[in-house]
Amino acid sequence: MDKIVIHGGERLVGEVTISGSKNATLPIFASSLLAEGENRLHGVPDLKDVKTICEVLKNLRVKIARGKGGDYLLDSTDLIGHEAPYNLVKTMRASILVLGPLVARTKRALISLPGGCAIGARPINLHLEGLEKLGAEIQLRHGYIEAKTKGLRGADICLDVPTVTGTENLMMAAALAKGETVIENAAMEPEVVELAEVLNKMGANISGAGSSIIRIKGTRRLMATEHTIIPDRIEAGTFMVAAGVTNGNIHIRNCDFEHMEAVVNKLREAGIEILREDDGARVIGNKRIKSVDVKTLPYPGFPTDMQAQIMVLMTIAKGLSVISETIFENRFIHVGELRRMGARIKVEGNRAIINGVKGLSGAPVMATDLRASASLVLAGLAAEGETEVSRVYHLDRGYDKLEEKLANLGAHIRRVKA
Ligand code: EPU
């Protein structure tokens, strides 16, 4: 397995362009199952997870052609498959996003049930209960979700928690249901808004996305559309922290400030200067990082996907900070590895108490989750000496050319092929 080797201590300076959002791309690719014709998507990031969703869709007989850069054509006019097998779903839980559109379009789906994951149990009960309300019959057998329907019809669905992919799955299913669906306590993430926009371009009638109540008036047919994926707010946030931990000065292009308020405010509170520029942000580090407390929350709160990264910043801040993780029950996988690099962190339940140290020291580390792995790369950039991050495949799932982008900013970073 590949490793990333970092020689820390370099100040990162220069320009970086953020890629398309992973968590916007995955549901938008799944939404191509709903429409007839050729969907044209631009700005798609080059990621392992995108390859996986392509495999899932190809298995359903969607025709996919990849053009130059991040251009893709997806055509599901002649959709005939209905199965997402175990070998694909086990590599990417977000494969569950094909469930809603498949049931809506072909009235039938057989999807491997995603199991637990490194960061938590991650149940999908709300996806299934919502689909049942819409008129799907669901059975769990031999590790698979078997769903069928004589035809979906609109319903009132109130989610116990604002699940992101759950909201997306139900919104896609409801787009082809008969009558009106109302999703209450819906997720408000920018990626949900983006999906609603794509569905509306396909001819759906969705309002309220971005608020906690989404209304979907079902339509009989949806037609393919063209769309450019929004920038990845978590990748942008990760580079902002990279500027912070290296006392750098980075111009971050293609980043949407509107989607990053909670992250920008926290980083500013920690003493990092963030200036808004036409196409993104300029981020200027500070030798004296201040400790701040962070609590992860659904959007517009501080994203759980940035929790590990800001923790690295806090390991070298002055004073004590408390990070509370309220979304996933096991998302402190990075703590043990950061301790190996000299960080002083104590975990009590869902809170990590971090006592800032003068500096981190490089060490061999690894993590079993995407954002935890990104945090170890950030720690390696900040640390004195050499850090070797193994299990790089987690990073490849969600960061487009991370080491290349960091090297362009002056980091001493290289990939060692297995
Ligand atoms: N939940 C339930 N029942 C459900 C669904 C969710 O109890 O049926 C709970 C979860 O256990 C969790 C909370 O609801 O406690 C929120 O989970 P959510 O369903 O919103 O997470 P997700 O949709 O599976 C997406 C992102 C994650 C991101 C979370 C939270 C995608 C493809 N994935 O996951 O991204 O952490 O929302 O914002 O959009 C990542 O990119 O690294 C990543 C993990």
Residues whose N, C-alpha, C, O or C-beta is under 5 A from the ligand:
A	BS01	EPU	N23 L26 A94 R122 P123 I124 N125 L126 H127 V161 P162 T163 V164 T165 G166 T304 D305 I327 F328 L370 R371
